[in-house]
């Protein structure tokens, strides 16, 4: 019986990523938190531990997708948006030989990821059609961005990701989906029920809903015209992804990140290449 070359490459890739994982464990992450970031003011040690677990779960998700596509270790990686390094610190530790770029609309976040975590910095723009990273990436992790933006920014965001991928690049995009509605009703509150009802009011008919945060939260994100909670059903976001013939839909998983946010994976080569 002859071996299957794709199967062989898969198990070879598993060995490579296992070695990276062992080195990641031995190396450890930089645990320094930005003291100026209000989102890092944890109520207790369990919240702090969960913060680091979320970053580690991003690595699980990333490596799973790289293995599923039997892709090489990414040489260029973008964390977008980087925030204060929740995922960046893990990317820097897991892929020590790769170039890791941290991009955010807020320069204090970019500066922290550059100066403390060793990333290369890129300042973002609110209008994604005007944003050019100046290079392409083998891997883009886009976590907790489209969870907060109105629907008219989804297409520009997907266009940006598509044109910013190398010929073998993938982008992992997280979203708030059906489970978010359950969380609001039964677990904890993203925002007041009256505000959340504005977002859910259109979901059943259109597959998408959005509402801005109240002014207290909005004041902390003052470089954005709109910032709130975005609810996207799978069929709605997949329809947008289908519009781009320059990428393939590589996967979709409800509650795929931190058992909370949905995950869309798109990538190159284009759907009709080869």
Backbone torsions as a table, in degrees:
resi	resn	phi	psi	omega
1	UNK	NA	127.8	-178.2
2	UNK	-82.6	143.7	178.1
3	UNK	-73.0	153.9	177.4
4	UNK	-95.4	123.7	-174.0
5	UNK	-64.3	-36.6	178.7
6	UNK	-66.6	-39.0	177.8
7	UNK	-65.1	-40.9	177.7
8	UNK	-61.6	-45.1	180.0
9	UNK	-62.0	-35.8	179.4
10	UNK	-61.3	-48.8	-177.0
11	UNK	-72.8	-28.8	173.2
12	UNK	-66.3	-40.7	178.5
13	UNK	-65.5	-38.1	177.9
14	UNK	-59.5	-40.0	179.0
15	UNK	-65.7	-41.6	179.5
16	UNK	-61.8	-48.9	-177.2
17	UNK	-70.1	-28.0	174.5
18	UNK	-64.2	-39.7	177.2
19	UNK	-65.2	-40.7	176.9
20	UNK	-62.2	-40.2	-179.7
21	UNK	-63.6	-44.6	179.3
22	UNK	-62.4	-39.5	177.8
23	UNK	-67.3	-37.8	177.3
24	UNK	-60.8	-43.8	178.4
25	UNK	-64.6	-42.4	-179.0
26	UNK	-68.6	-37.2	-175.9
27	UNK	-75.9	-43.6	-176.1
28	UNK	77.0	165.8	179.0
29	UNK	-97.5	163.6	170.2
30	UNK	-79.0	114.0	-174.9
31	UNK	-86.9	3.5	-175.6
32	UNK	-64.2	130.8	177.6
33	UNK	-105.4	147.3	178.4
34	UNK	-73.3	114.1	-177.6
35	UNK	-67.9	-15.3	-179.0
36	UNK	-93.2	-0.3	-177.8
37	UNK	-95.4	115.6	-176.0
38	UNK	-65.1	-22.8	-179.3
39	UNK	-75.1	-9.8	177.9
40	UNK	-98.2	12.4	178.9
41	UNK	-92.2	85.8	-172.0
42	UNK	-80.7	148.0	179.8
43	UNK	-72.3	-32.9	-179.2
44	UNK	-157.6	180.0	-176.9
45	UNK	-67.2	-29.1	179.1
46	UNK	-66.7	-37.9	176.1
47	UNK	-65.9	-40.3	178.1
48	UNK	-63.9	-43.5	178.7
49	UNK	-62.5	-39.0	179.6
50	UNK	-65.1	-35.7	176.8
51	UNK	-55.4	-47.9	-179.9
52	UNK	-71.0	-32.1	178.1
53	UNK	-66.0	-36.0	178.6
54	UNK	-63.3	-42.2	177.4
55	UNK	-62.9	-41.9	177.8
56	UNK	-65.2	-35.3	179.3
57	UNK	-68.0	-28.1	173.5
58	UNK	-63.0	-38.5	176.9
59	UNK	-65.0	-43.0	176.2
60	UNK	-55.6	-46.5	-178.9
61	UNK	-63.7	-46.0	-178.4
62	UNK	-61.6	-50.0	-178.1
63	UNK	-65.3	-37.1	177.0
64	UNK	-58.8	-42.5	-178.8
65	UNK	-72.7	-37.6	176.8
66	UNK	-63.1	-40.8	178.7
67	UNK	-69.7	-39.4	-178.5
68	UNK	-60.5	-36.5	177.4
69	UNK	-92.1	4.1	-177.1
70	UNK	47.9	56.7	-177.0
71	UNK	-102.8	148.7	178.8
72	UNK	-67.0	163.0	174.7
73	UNK	-58.0	125.6	-176.9
74	UNK	-65.3	134.7	178.9
75	UNK	-88.1	-29.3	178.3
76	UNK	-127.5	130.4	-173.2
77	UNK	-132.9	137.0	177.2
78	UNK	-120.3	127.7	170.4
79	UNK	-103.5	113.7	-169.0
80	UNK	-143.2	108.6	0.0
81	UNK	-84.8	151.6	-175.2
82	UNK	-85.2	-23.2	-173.1
83	UNK	53.5	-142.1	179.9
84	UNK	-95.9	28.7	168.8
85	UNK	93.0	22.1	-179.3
86	UNK	-55.0	-42.8	178.9
87	UNK	-101.1	-32.3	-177.0
88	UNK	-54.6	-43.7	-177.3
89	UNK	-61.7	-34.0	178.7
90	UNK	-76.2	-39.4	176.8
91	UNK	-61.7	-42.4	-178.7
92	UNK	-64.3	-36.1	-179.1
93	UNK	-78.7	-35.6	-176.0
94	UNK	-79.3	-34.8	-176.9
95	UNK	-117.5	70.1	-172.5
96	UNK	-66.9	-22.3	-177.6
97	UNK	-97.1	-0.4	-179.5
98	UNK	-95.3	158.0	172.9
99	UNK	-86.8	119.0	-178.5
100	UNK	-108.8	123.0	-178.6
101	UNK	-108.8	136.9	178.1
102	UNK	-113.7	123.1	-177.5
103	UNK	-125.3	135.5	179.1
104	UNK	-156.5	157.6	177.3
105	UNK	-74.6	-20.4	-175.5
106	UNK	-106.4	117.4	-171.5
107	UNK	-64.9	-25.6	178.3
108	UNK	-65.4	-33.0	176.2
109	UNK	-68.2	-46.4	-180.0
110	UNK	-60.9	-44.7	-179.2
111	UNK	-60.4	-41.3	179.8
112	UNK	-63.9	-45.3	-178.8
113	UNK	-65.8	-31.1	177.8
114	UNK	-76.1	-52.3	-171.3
115	UNK	-75.9	-32.8	-176.1
116	UNK	-102.4	-35.7	-172.7
117	UNK	-104.5	-6.1	174.1
118	UNK	80.5	21.3	176.9
119	UNK	-86.7	169.4	169.8
120	UNK	-99.4	137.0	-169.2
121	UNK	-100.1	144.9	173.2
122	UNK	-138.2	129.3	177.3
123	UNK	-88.0	130.4	-176.3
124	UNK	-83.6	179.4	174.5
125	UNK	-134.6	151.6	179.6
126	UNK	-68.4	-37.3	177.8
127	UNK	-87.4	105.6	-175.0
128	UNK	-66.3	-26.7	178.4
129	UNK	-69.4	-17.3	177.5
130	UNK	-96.0	-2.6	-174.7
131	UNK	-93.5	127.3	176.3
132	UNK	-129.1	116.4	-178.0
133	UNK	-71.7	-14.2	179.5
134	UNK	83.9	2.6	179.4
135	UNK	-166.2	174.4	175.1
136	UNK	-116.1	162.3	-171.1
137	UNK	-128.6	145.8	174.1
138	UNK	-75.7	-25.7	-179.1
139	UNK	-145.6	130.4	171.6
140	UNK	-123.3	124.5	171.7
141	UNK	-105.5	114.0	-177.2
142	UNK	-112.9	82.5	-175.5
143	UNK	-102.4	132.6	175.6
144	UNK	57.3	42.1	171.5
145	UNK	-107.5	-61.2	-178.3
146	UNK	-72.5	-6.0	172.0
147	UNK	-70.0	-13.3	-172.4
148	UNK	-122.9	3.6	-170.1
149	UNK	-116.8	150.7	179.1
150	UNK	-68.0	161.3	-173.5
151	UNK	-59.8	-29.9	-177.3
152	UNK	-70.2	-8.5	177.2
153	UNK	-98.5	-6.2	-177.8
154	UNK	-68.5	-48.2	179.1
155	UNK	-60.5	-49.1	177.0
156	UNK	-58.3	-36.1	179.1
157	UNK	-65.8	-44.1	179.5
158	UNK	-66.9	-36.0	176.1
159	UNK	-62.8	-42.6	179.1
160	UNK	-60.9	-47.1	179.8
161	UNK	-61.6	-42.7	-178.0
162	UNK	-61.1	-48.0	-176.3
163	UNK	-77.1	-8.9	-177.7
164	UNK	-101.3	8.3	179.1
165	UNK	-98.0	143.4	171.6
166	UNK	-69.9	177.2	-177.0
167	UNK	-62.3	-20.1	178.1
168	UNK	-122.3	20.3	-173.6
169	UNK	-81.9	156.9	174.7
170	UNK	-129.6	152.2	175.5
171	UNK	-124.6	132.3	178.7
172	UNK	-111.8	120.7	-171.7
173	UNK	-122.2	128.5	-179.8
174	UNK	-104.9	151.9	-172.0
175	UNK	-145.7	161.7	169.6
176	UNK	-97.9	122.3	-175.9
177	UNK	-117.4	-144.4	-175.1
178	UNK	-59.7	-36.0	-176.1
179	UNK	-65.0	-27.8	-179.3
180	UNK	-61.2	-35.6	178.2
181	UNK	-65.6	-38.0	176.2
182	UNK	-66.1	-43.3	179.2
183	UNK	-57.6	-46.8	-178.4
184	UNK	-61.1	-38.3	-177.1
185	UNK	-79.2	-34.9	-166.4
186	UNK	-123.9	-14.7	-174.5
187	UNK	-115.1	-68.9	179.6
188	UNK	-153.6	170.0	-171.5
189	UNK	-103.0	125.2	168.4
190	UNK	-67.8	-38.2	178.2
191	UNK	-163.7	-180.0	-178.5
192	UNK	-57.6	147.5	-176.9
193	UNK	-57.8	-36.9	-179.0
194	UNK	-63.9	-42.0	178.0
195	UNK	-68.2	-45.2	-178.5
196	UNK	-60.1	-33.1	179.8
197	UNK	-63.7	-26.6	176.4
198	UNK	-64.3	-42.3	179.0
199	UNK	-68.1	-42.9	-176.3
200	UNK	-74.3	-17.2	-174.6
201	UNK	-62.6	-24.7	-177.8
202	UNK	-108.1	-7.2	-173.2
203	UNK	-64.2	-44.1	-176.2
204	UNK	-60.6	-38.1	-176.9
205	UNK	-85.1	-39.3	-171.9
206	UNK	-108.7	-23.2	-174.6
207	UNK	91.6	1.0	-179.1
208	UNK	-144.5	146.1	174.7
209	UNK	-150.3	150.6	-179.0
210	UNK	-148.3	145.7	170.3
211	UNK	-147.1	141.9	176.0
212	UNK	-72.8	148.9	169.4
213	UNK	-63.3	165.1	174.4
214	UNK	-71.1	171.4	-171.6
215	UNK	-64.0	-30.0	-179.9
216	UNK	-59.7	-44.5	178.1
217	UNK	-77.2	-41.5	-178.8
218	UNK	-57.4	-32.9	-177.7
219	UNK	-65.2	-21.8	178.7
220	UNK	-84.4	-10.4	179.5
221	UNK	-126.4	61.5	-168.0
222	UNK	-82.2	1.7	177.0
223	UNK	-95.9	5.7	-178.0
224	UNK	-121.3	134.4	179.5
225	UNK	-69.6	-35.0	-179.9
226	UNK	-131.8	135.5	178.7
227	UNK	-158.5	119.6	-176.4
228	UNK	-166.8	-135.6	179.5
229	UNK	-116.9	125.2	178.8
230	UNK	-115.0	128.0	178.9
231	UNK	-111.8	121.4	-176.2
232	UNK	-127.7	117.8	176.0
233	UNK	-74.1	153.8	-177.8
234	UNK	-53.8	-45.0	-176.0
235	UNK	-64.7	-29.6	-178.2
236	UNK	-71.1	-48.0	-177.9
237	UNK	-72.7	-34.1	178.8
238	UNK	-67.3	-33.9	176.4
239	UNK	-62.4	-39.9	176.8
240	UNK	-65.4	-42.6	-178.8
241	UNK	-64.1	-33.7	179.8
242	UNK	-64.7	-21.9	-176.0
243	UNK	-70.4	-18.7	-175.1
244	UNK	-99.5	109.3	179.1
245	UNK	-80.1	-3.5	-179.7
246	UNK	-87.2	-5.5	177.1
247	UNK	-132.6	167.6	171.8
248	UNK	-112.5	147.2	169.4
249	UNK	-80.8	110.9	-174.7
250	UNK	-94.7	-18.5	179.7
251	UNK	176.1	158.3	173.1
252	UNK	-148.5	132.8	179.4
253	UNK	-138.9	123.4	172.9
254	UNK	-72.1	136.8	-179.1
255	UNK	56.3	38.2	-175.1
256	UNK	-80.0	-18.4	178.9
257	UNK	-119.7	124.1	179.4
258	UNK	58.0	25.8	-177.5
259	UNK	53.5	32.0	-171.9
260	UNK	-138.0	-64.7	-175.8
261	UNK	-88.9	145.3	174.5
262	UNK	-72.4	160.2	-176.7
263	UNK	-133.4	123.6	171.3
264	UNK	-106.8	134.0	177.1
265	UNK	-121.9	123.6	175.4
266	UNK	-124.9	160.4	179.7
267	UNK	-174.3	177.1	178.7
268	UNK	-101.5	162.4	3.0
269	UNK	-71.8	169.1	-178.5
270	UNK	-56.7	160.4	-174.9
271	UNK	-57.5	-34.8	-175.8
272	UNK	-105.7	12.7	179.0
273	UNK	-75.8	143.6	173.2
274	UNK	78.7	NA	NA
